[in-house]
Amino acid sequence: MALVLPTKVLRELAMVFALHRPLEPYAGLEVVREACEPVDLARFAWGVFEAWLAAGASGRQGWALEVLGAVGDDETVRRLTPLIMEWPGQSGHARAVTGLSVLTEIGTEVALVHLNRIAERSRYAGLRTAAQRQVGLVAGQLGLTAEQLADRLVPGFGLDDDGSLTLDYGARSFAVRFDEELRPCVVDGAGKPLKNLPKPGAKDDAERAAAAYQRFAVLKKDVRRVAADQIRRLERAMVTGRRWPEEEFRRFFAEHPLLRHPARRLLWGRFDTTSAFDPKGGLVGAFRVAEDGTFADVHDEAVEIGTGEVVGVVHPVHLGETLPLWSEIFADYRILQPFPQVGRETAAFTEAEVAGGVLTRFQGRTVSSRALLGLESRGWRRGTMRDDRVQVSVTPALADGLELELNPGIVHGAVDIFPEQTLGPLRFSGGAARLDDLDPVVVSEVIRDLEQLTSGH
């Protein structure tokens, strides 16, 4: 039988929270954990935390936030993460960093997924860096890189092994599918797509239908929070040339309950790790993951991944004469891709640009400063800040040392002082490297970014 604690006991429980510190655990908290239902304790702690926020969030009473790490649950994570993302813009950077520690202490799969999301998505550089540091610490403790940890943090969301989900209403049932952007879609028993999941009706089993309807609502919300990040991660893997051993490729992509869906919409490559000319491995051949889970080449013949080969999202630059054939296959099978791949624009330096060591084809074009800063989502970084707080270059993360000059430059913290920028040449600072030393994928992506910037896309 559920018991309701009297007000006096609740005050004492709050005192237990106040005496607890992450680095100095209070023994009484363990007694409380044993006596209370975890979900009830998490809810009470959240109520205390909300009261603290409403009272002005005094730093002296910061335990109201810290204790969430000790007794919080996945619902705590879902409610706390949006606050952490906003606090730096409200002069609350230190509080946000404490929030990162709370997520790390909760430590569930959901908590680590949200922590990684902040590390990748926060618009505040300081918070993003702090989150990346926390992710790195967690990964290090597990003997993994941050990217390897991210692979392991993608939830399955309770989907069946084949990536499906049946919503049972008793008298009728519905199936859940996913489109190219990982949006869950519903089809009825006859396979007809529906705009929305129908509400339970009088002929349905009331209990089962209500549970299924609620499960789909939660699924939509949870998948929406990770879908864009996962698609962006796959695109980044294509651009950076990340590779996976066959076992990890199968586990984290081809056979993963959620990511199997975008995996079947992408073109993958087999790379030979013994290549003496390419440290990332030379392309042996491309393949797609067929509907039955097998691997098929450009002739729809079965593909086996050989010893010494690794798998990666293949970039169209590597495909050569087979690119039109693959484009035709994806069109014939009506495969919509989560991001441009087989139809992606590619580019290269001209012989004159390589000989001169400078790219001038965008020089003199004018773009808005805010549009220019949009390149940061593609991995570009602003250059060193001068004494007058002006940054007069941007650098693609893919090619360290390659700089695009700006005029008049971006004022740190005051973008709109100079609302427009005139682009200068793109070249290596100090002349320490040559343009033809760059990976063709890097060249193509840098030029593609600048083409989209200057065309207003």
Secondary structure, 3 states (H helix, E strand, C coil): CCCCCCHHHHHHHHHHHHHCECCECCHHHHHHHHHCCHHHHHHHHHHHHHHHHHCCCCHHHCHHHHCHHHHCCHHHHHHHHHHHHHHHHHCCHHHHHHHHHHHHHHCCHHHHHHHHHHHHHCCCHHHHHHHHHHHHHHHHHCCCCHHHHHHHCCCCCCCCCCCCEEEECCCCEEEEEECCCCCEEEECCCCCEECCCCCCCCCCCHHHHHHHHHHHHHHHHHHHHHHHHHHHHHHHHHHHCCCECHHHHHHHHHCCCCCHHHHCCCEEEEEECCCCCCCCCEEEEEEEECCCCCEECCCCCECCCCCCEEEEECCHHHCHHHHHHHHHHHHHCCCCCCCCCCCCCCCCCCHHHHHHCCECCCCCCEEEHHHHHHHHHHCEEECCECCCCEEEEEEECCCCCEEEEEEEEEECCCHHHCCEEEEEEEEEHHHCCCHHHCCHHHHHHHHHHHHHHHHCC
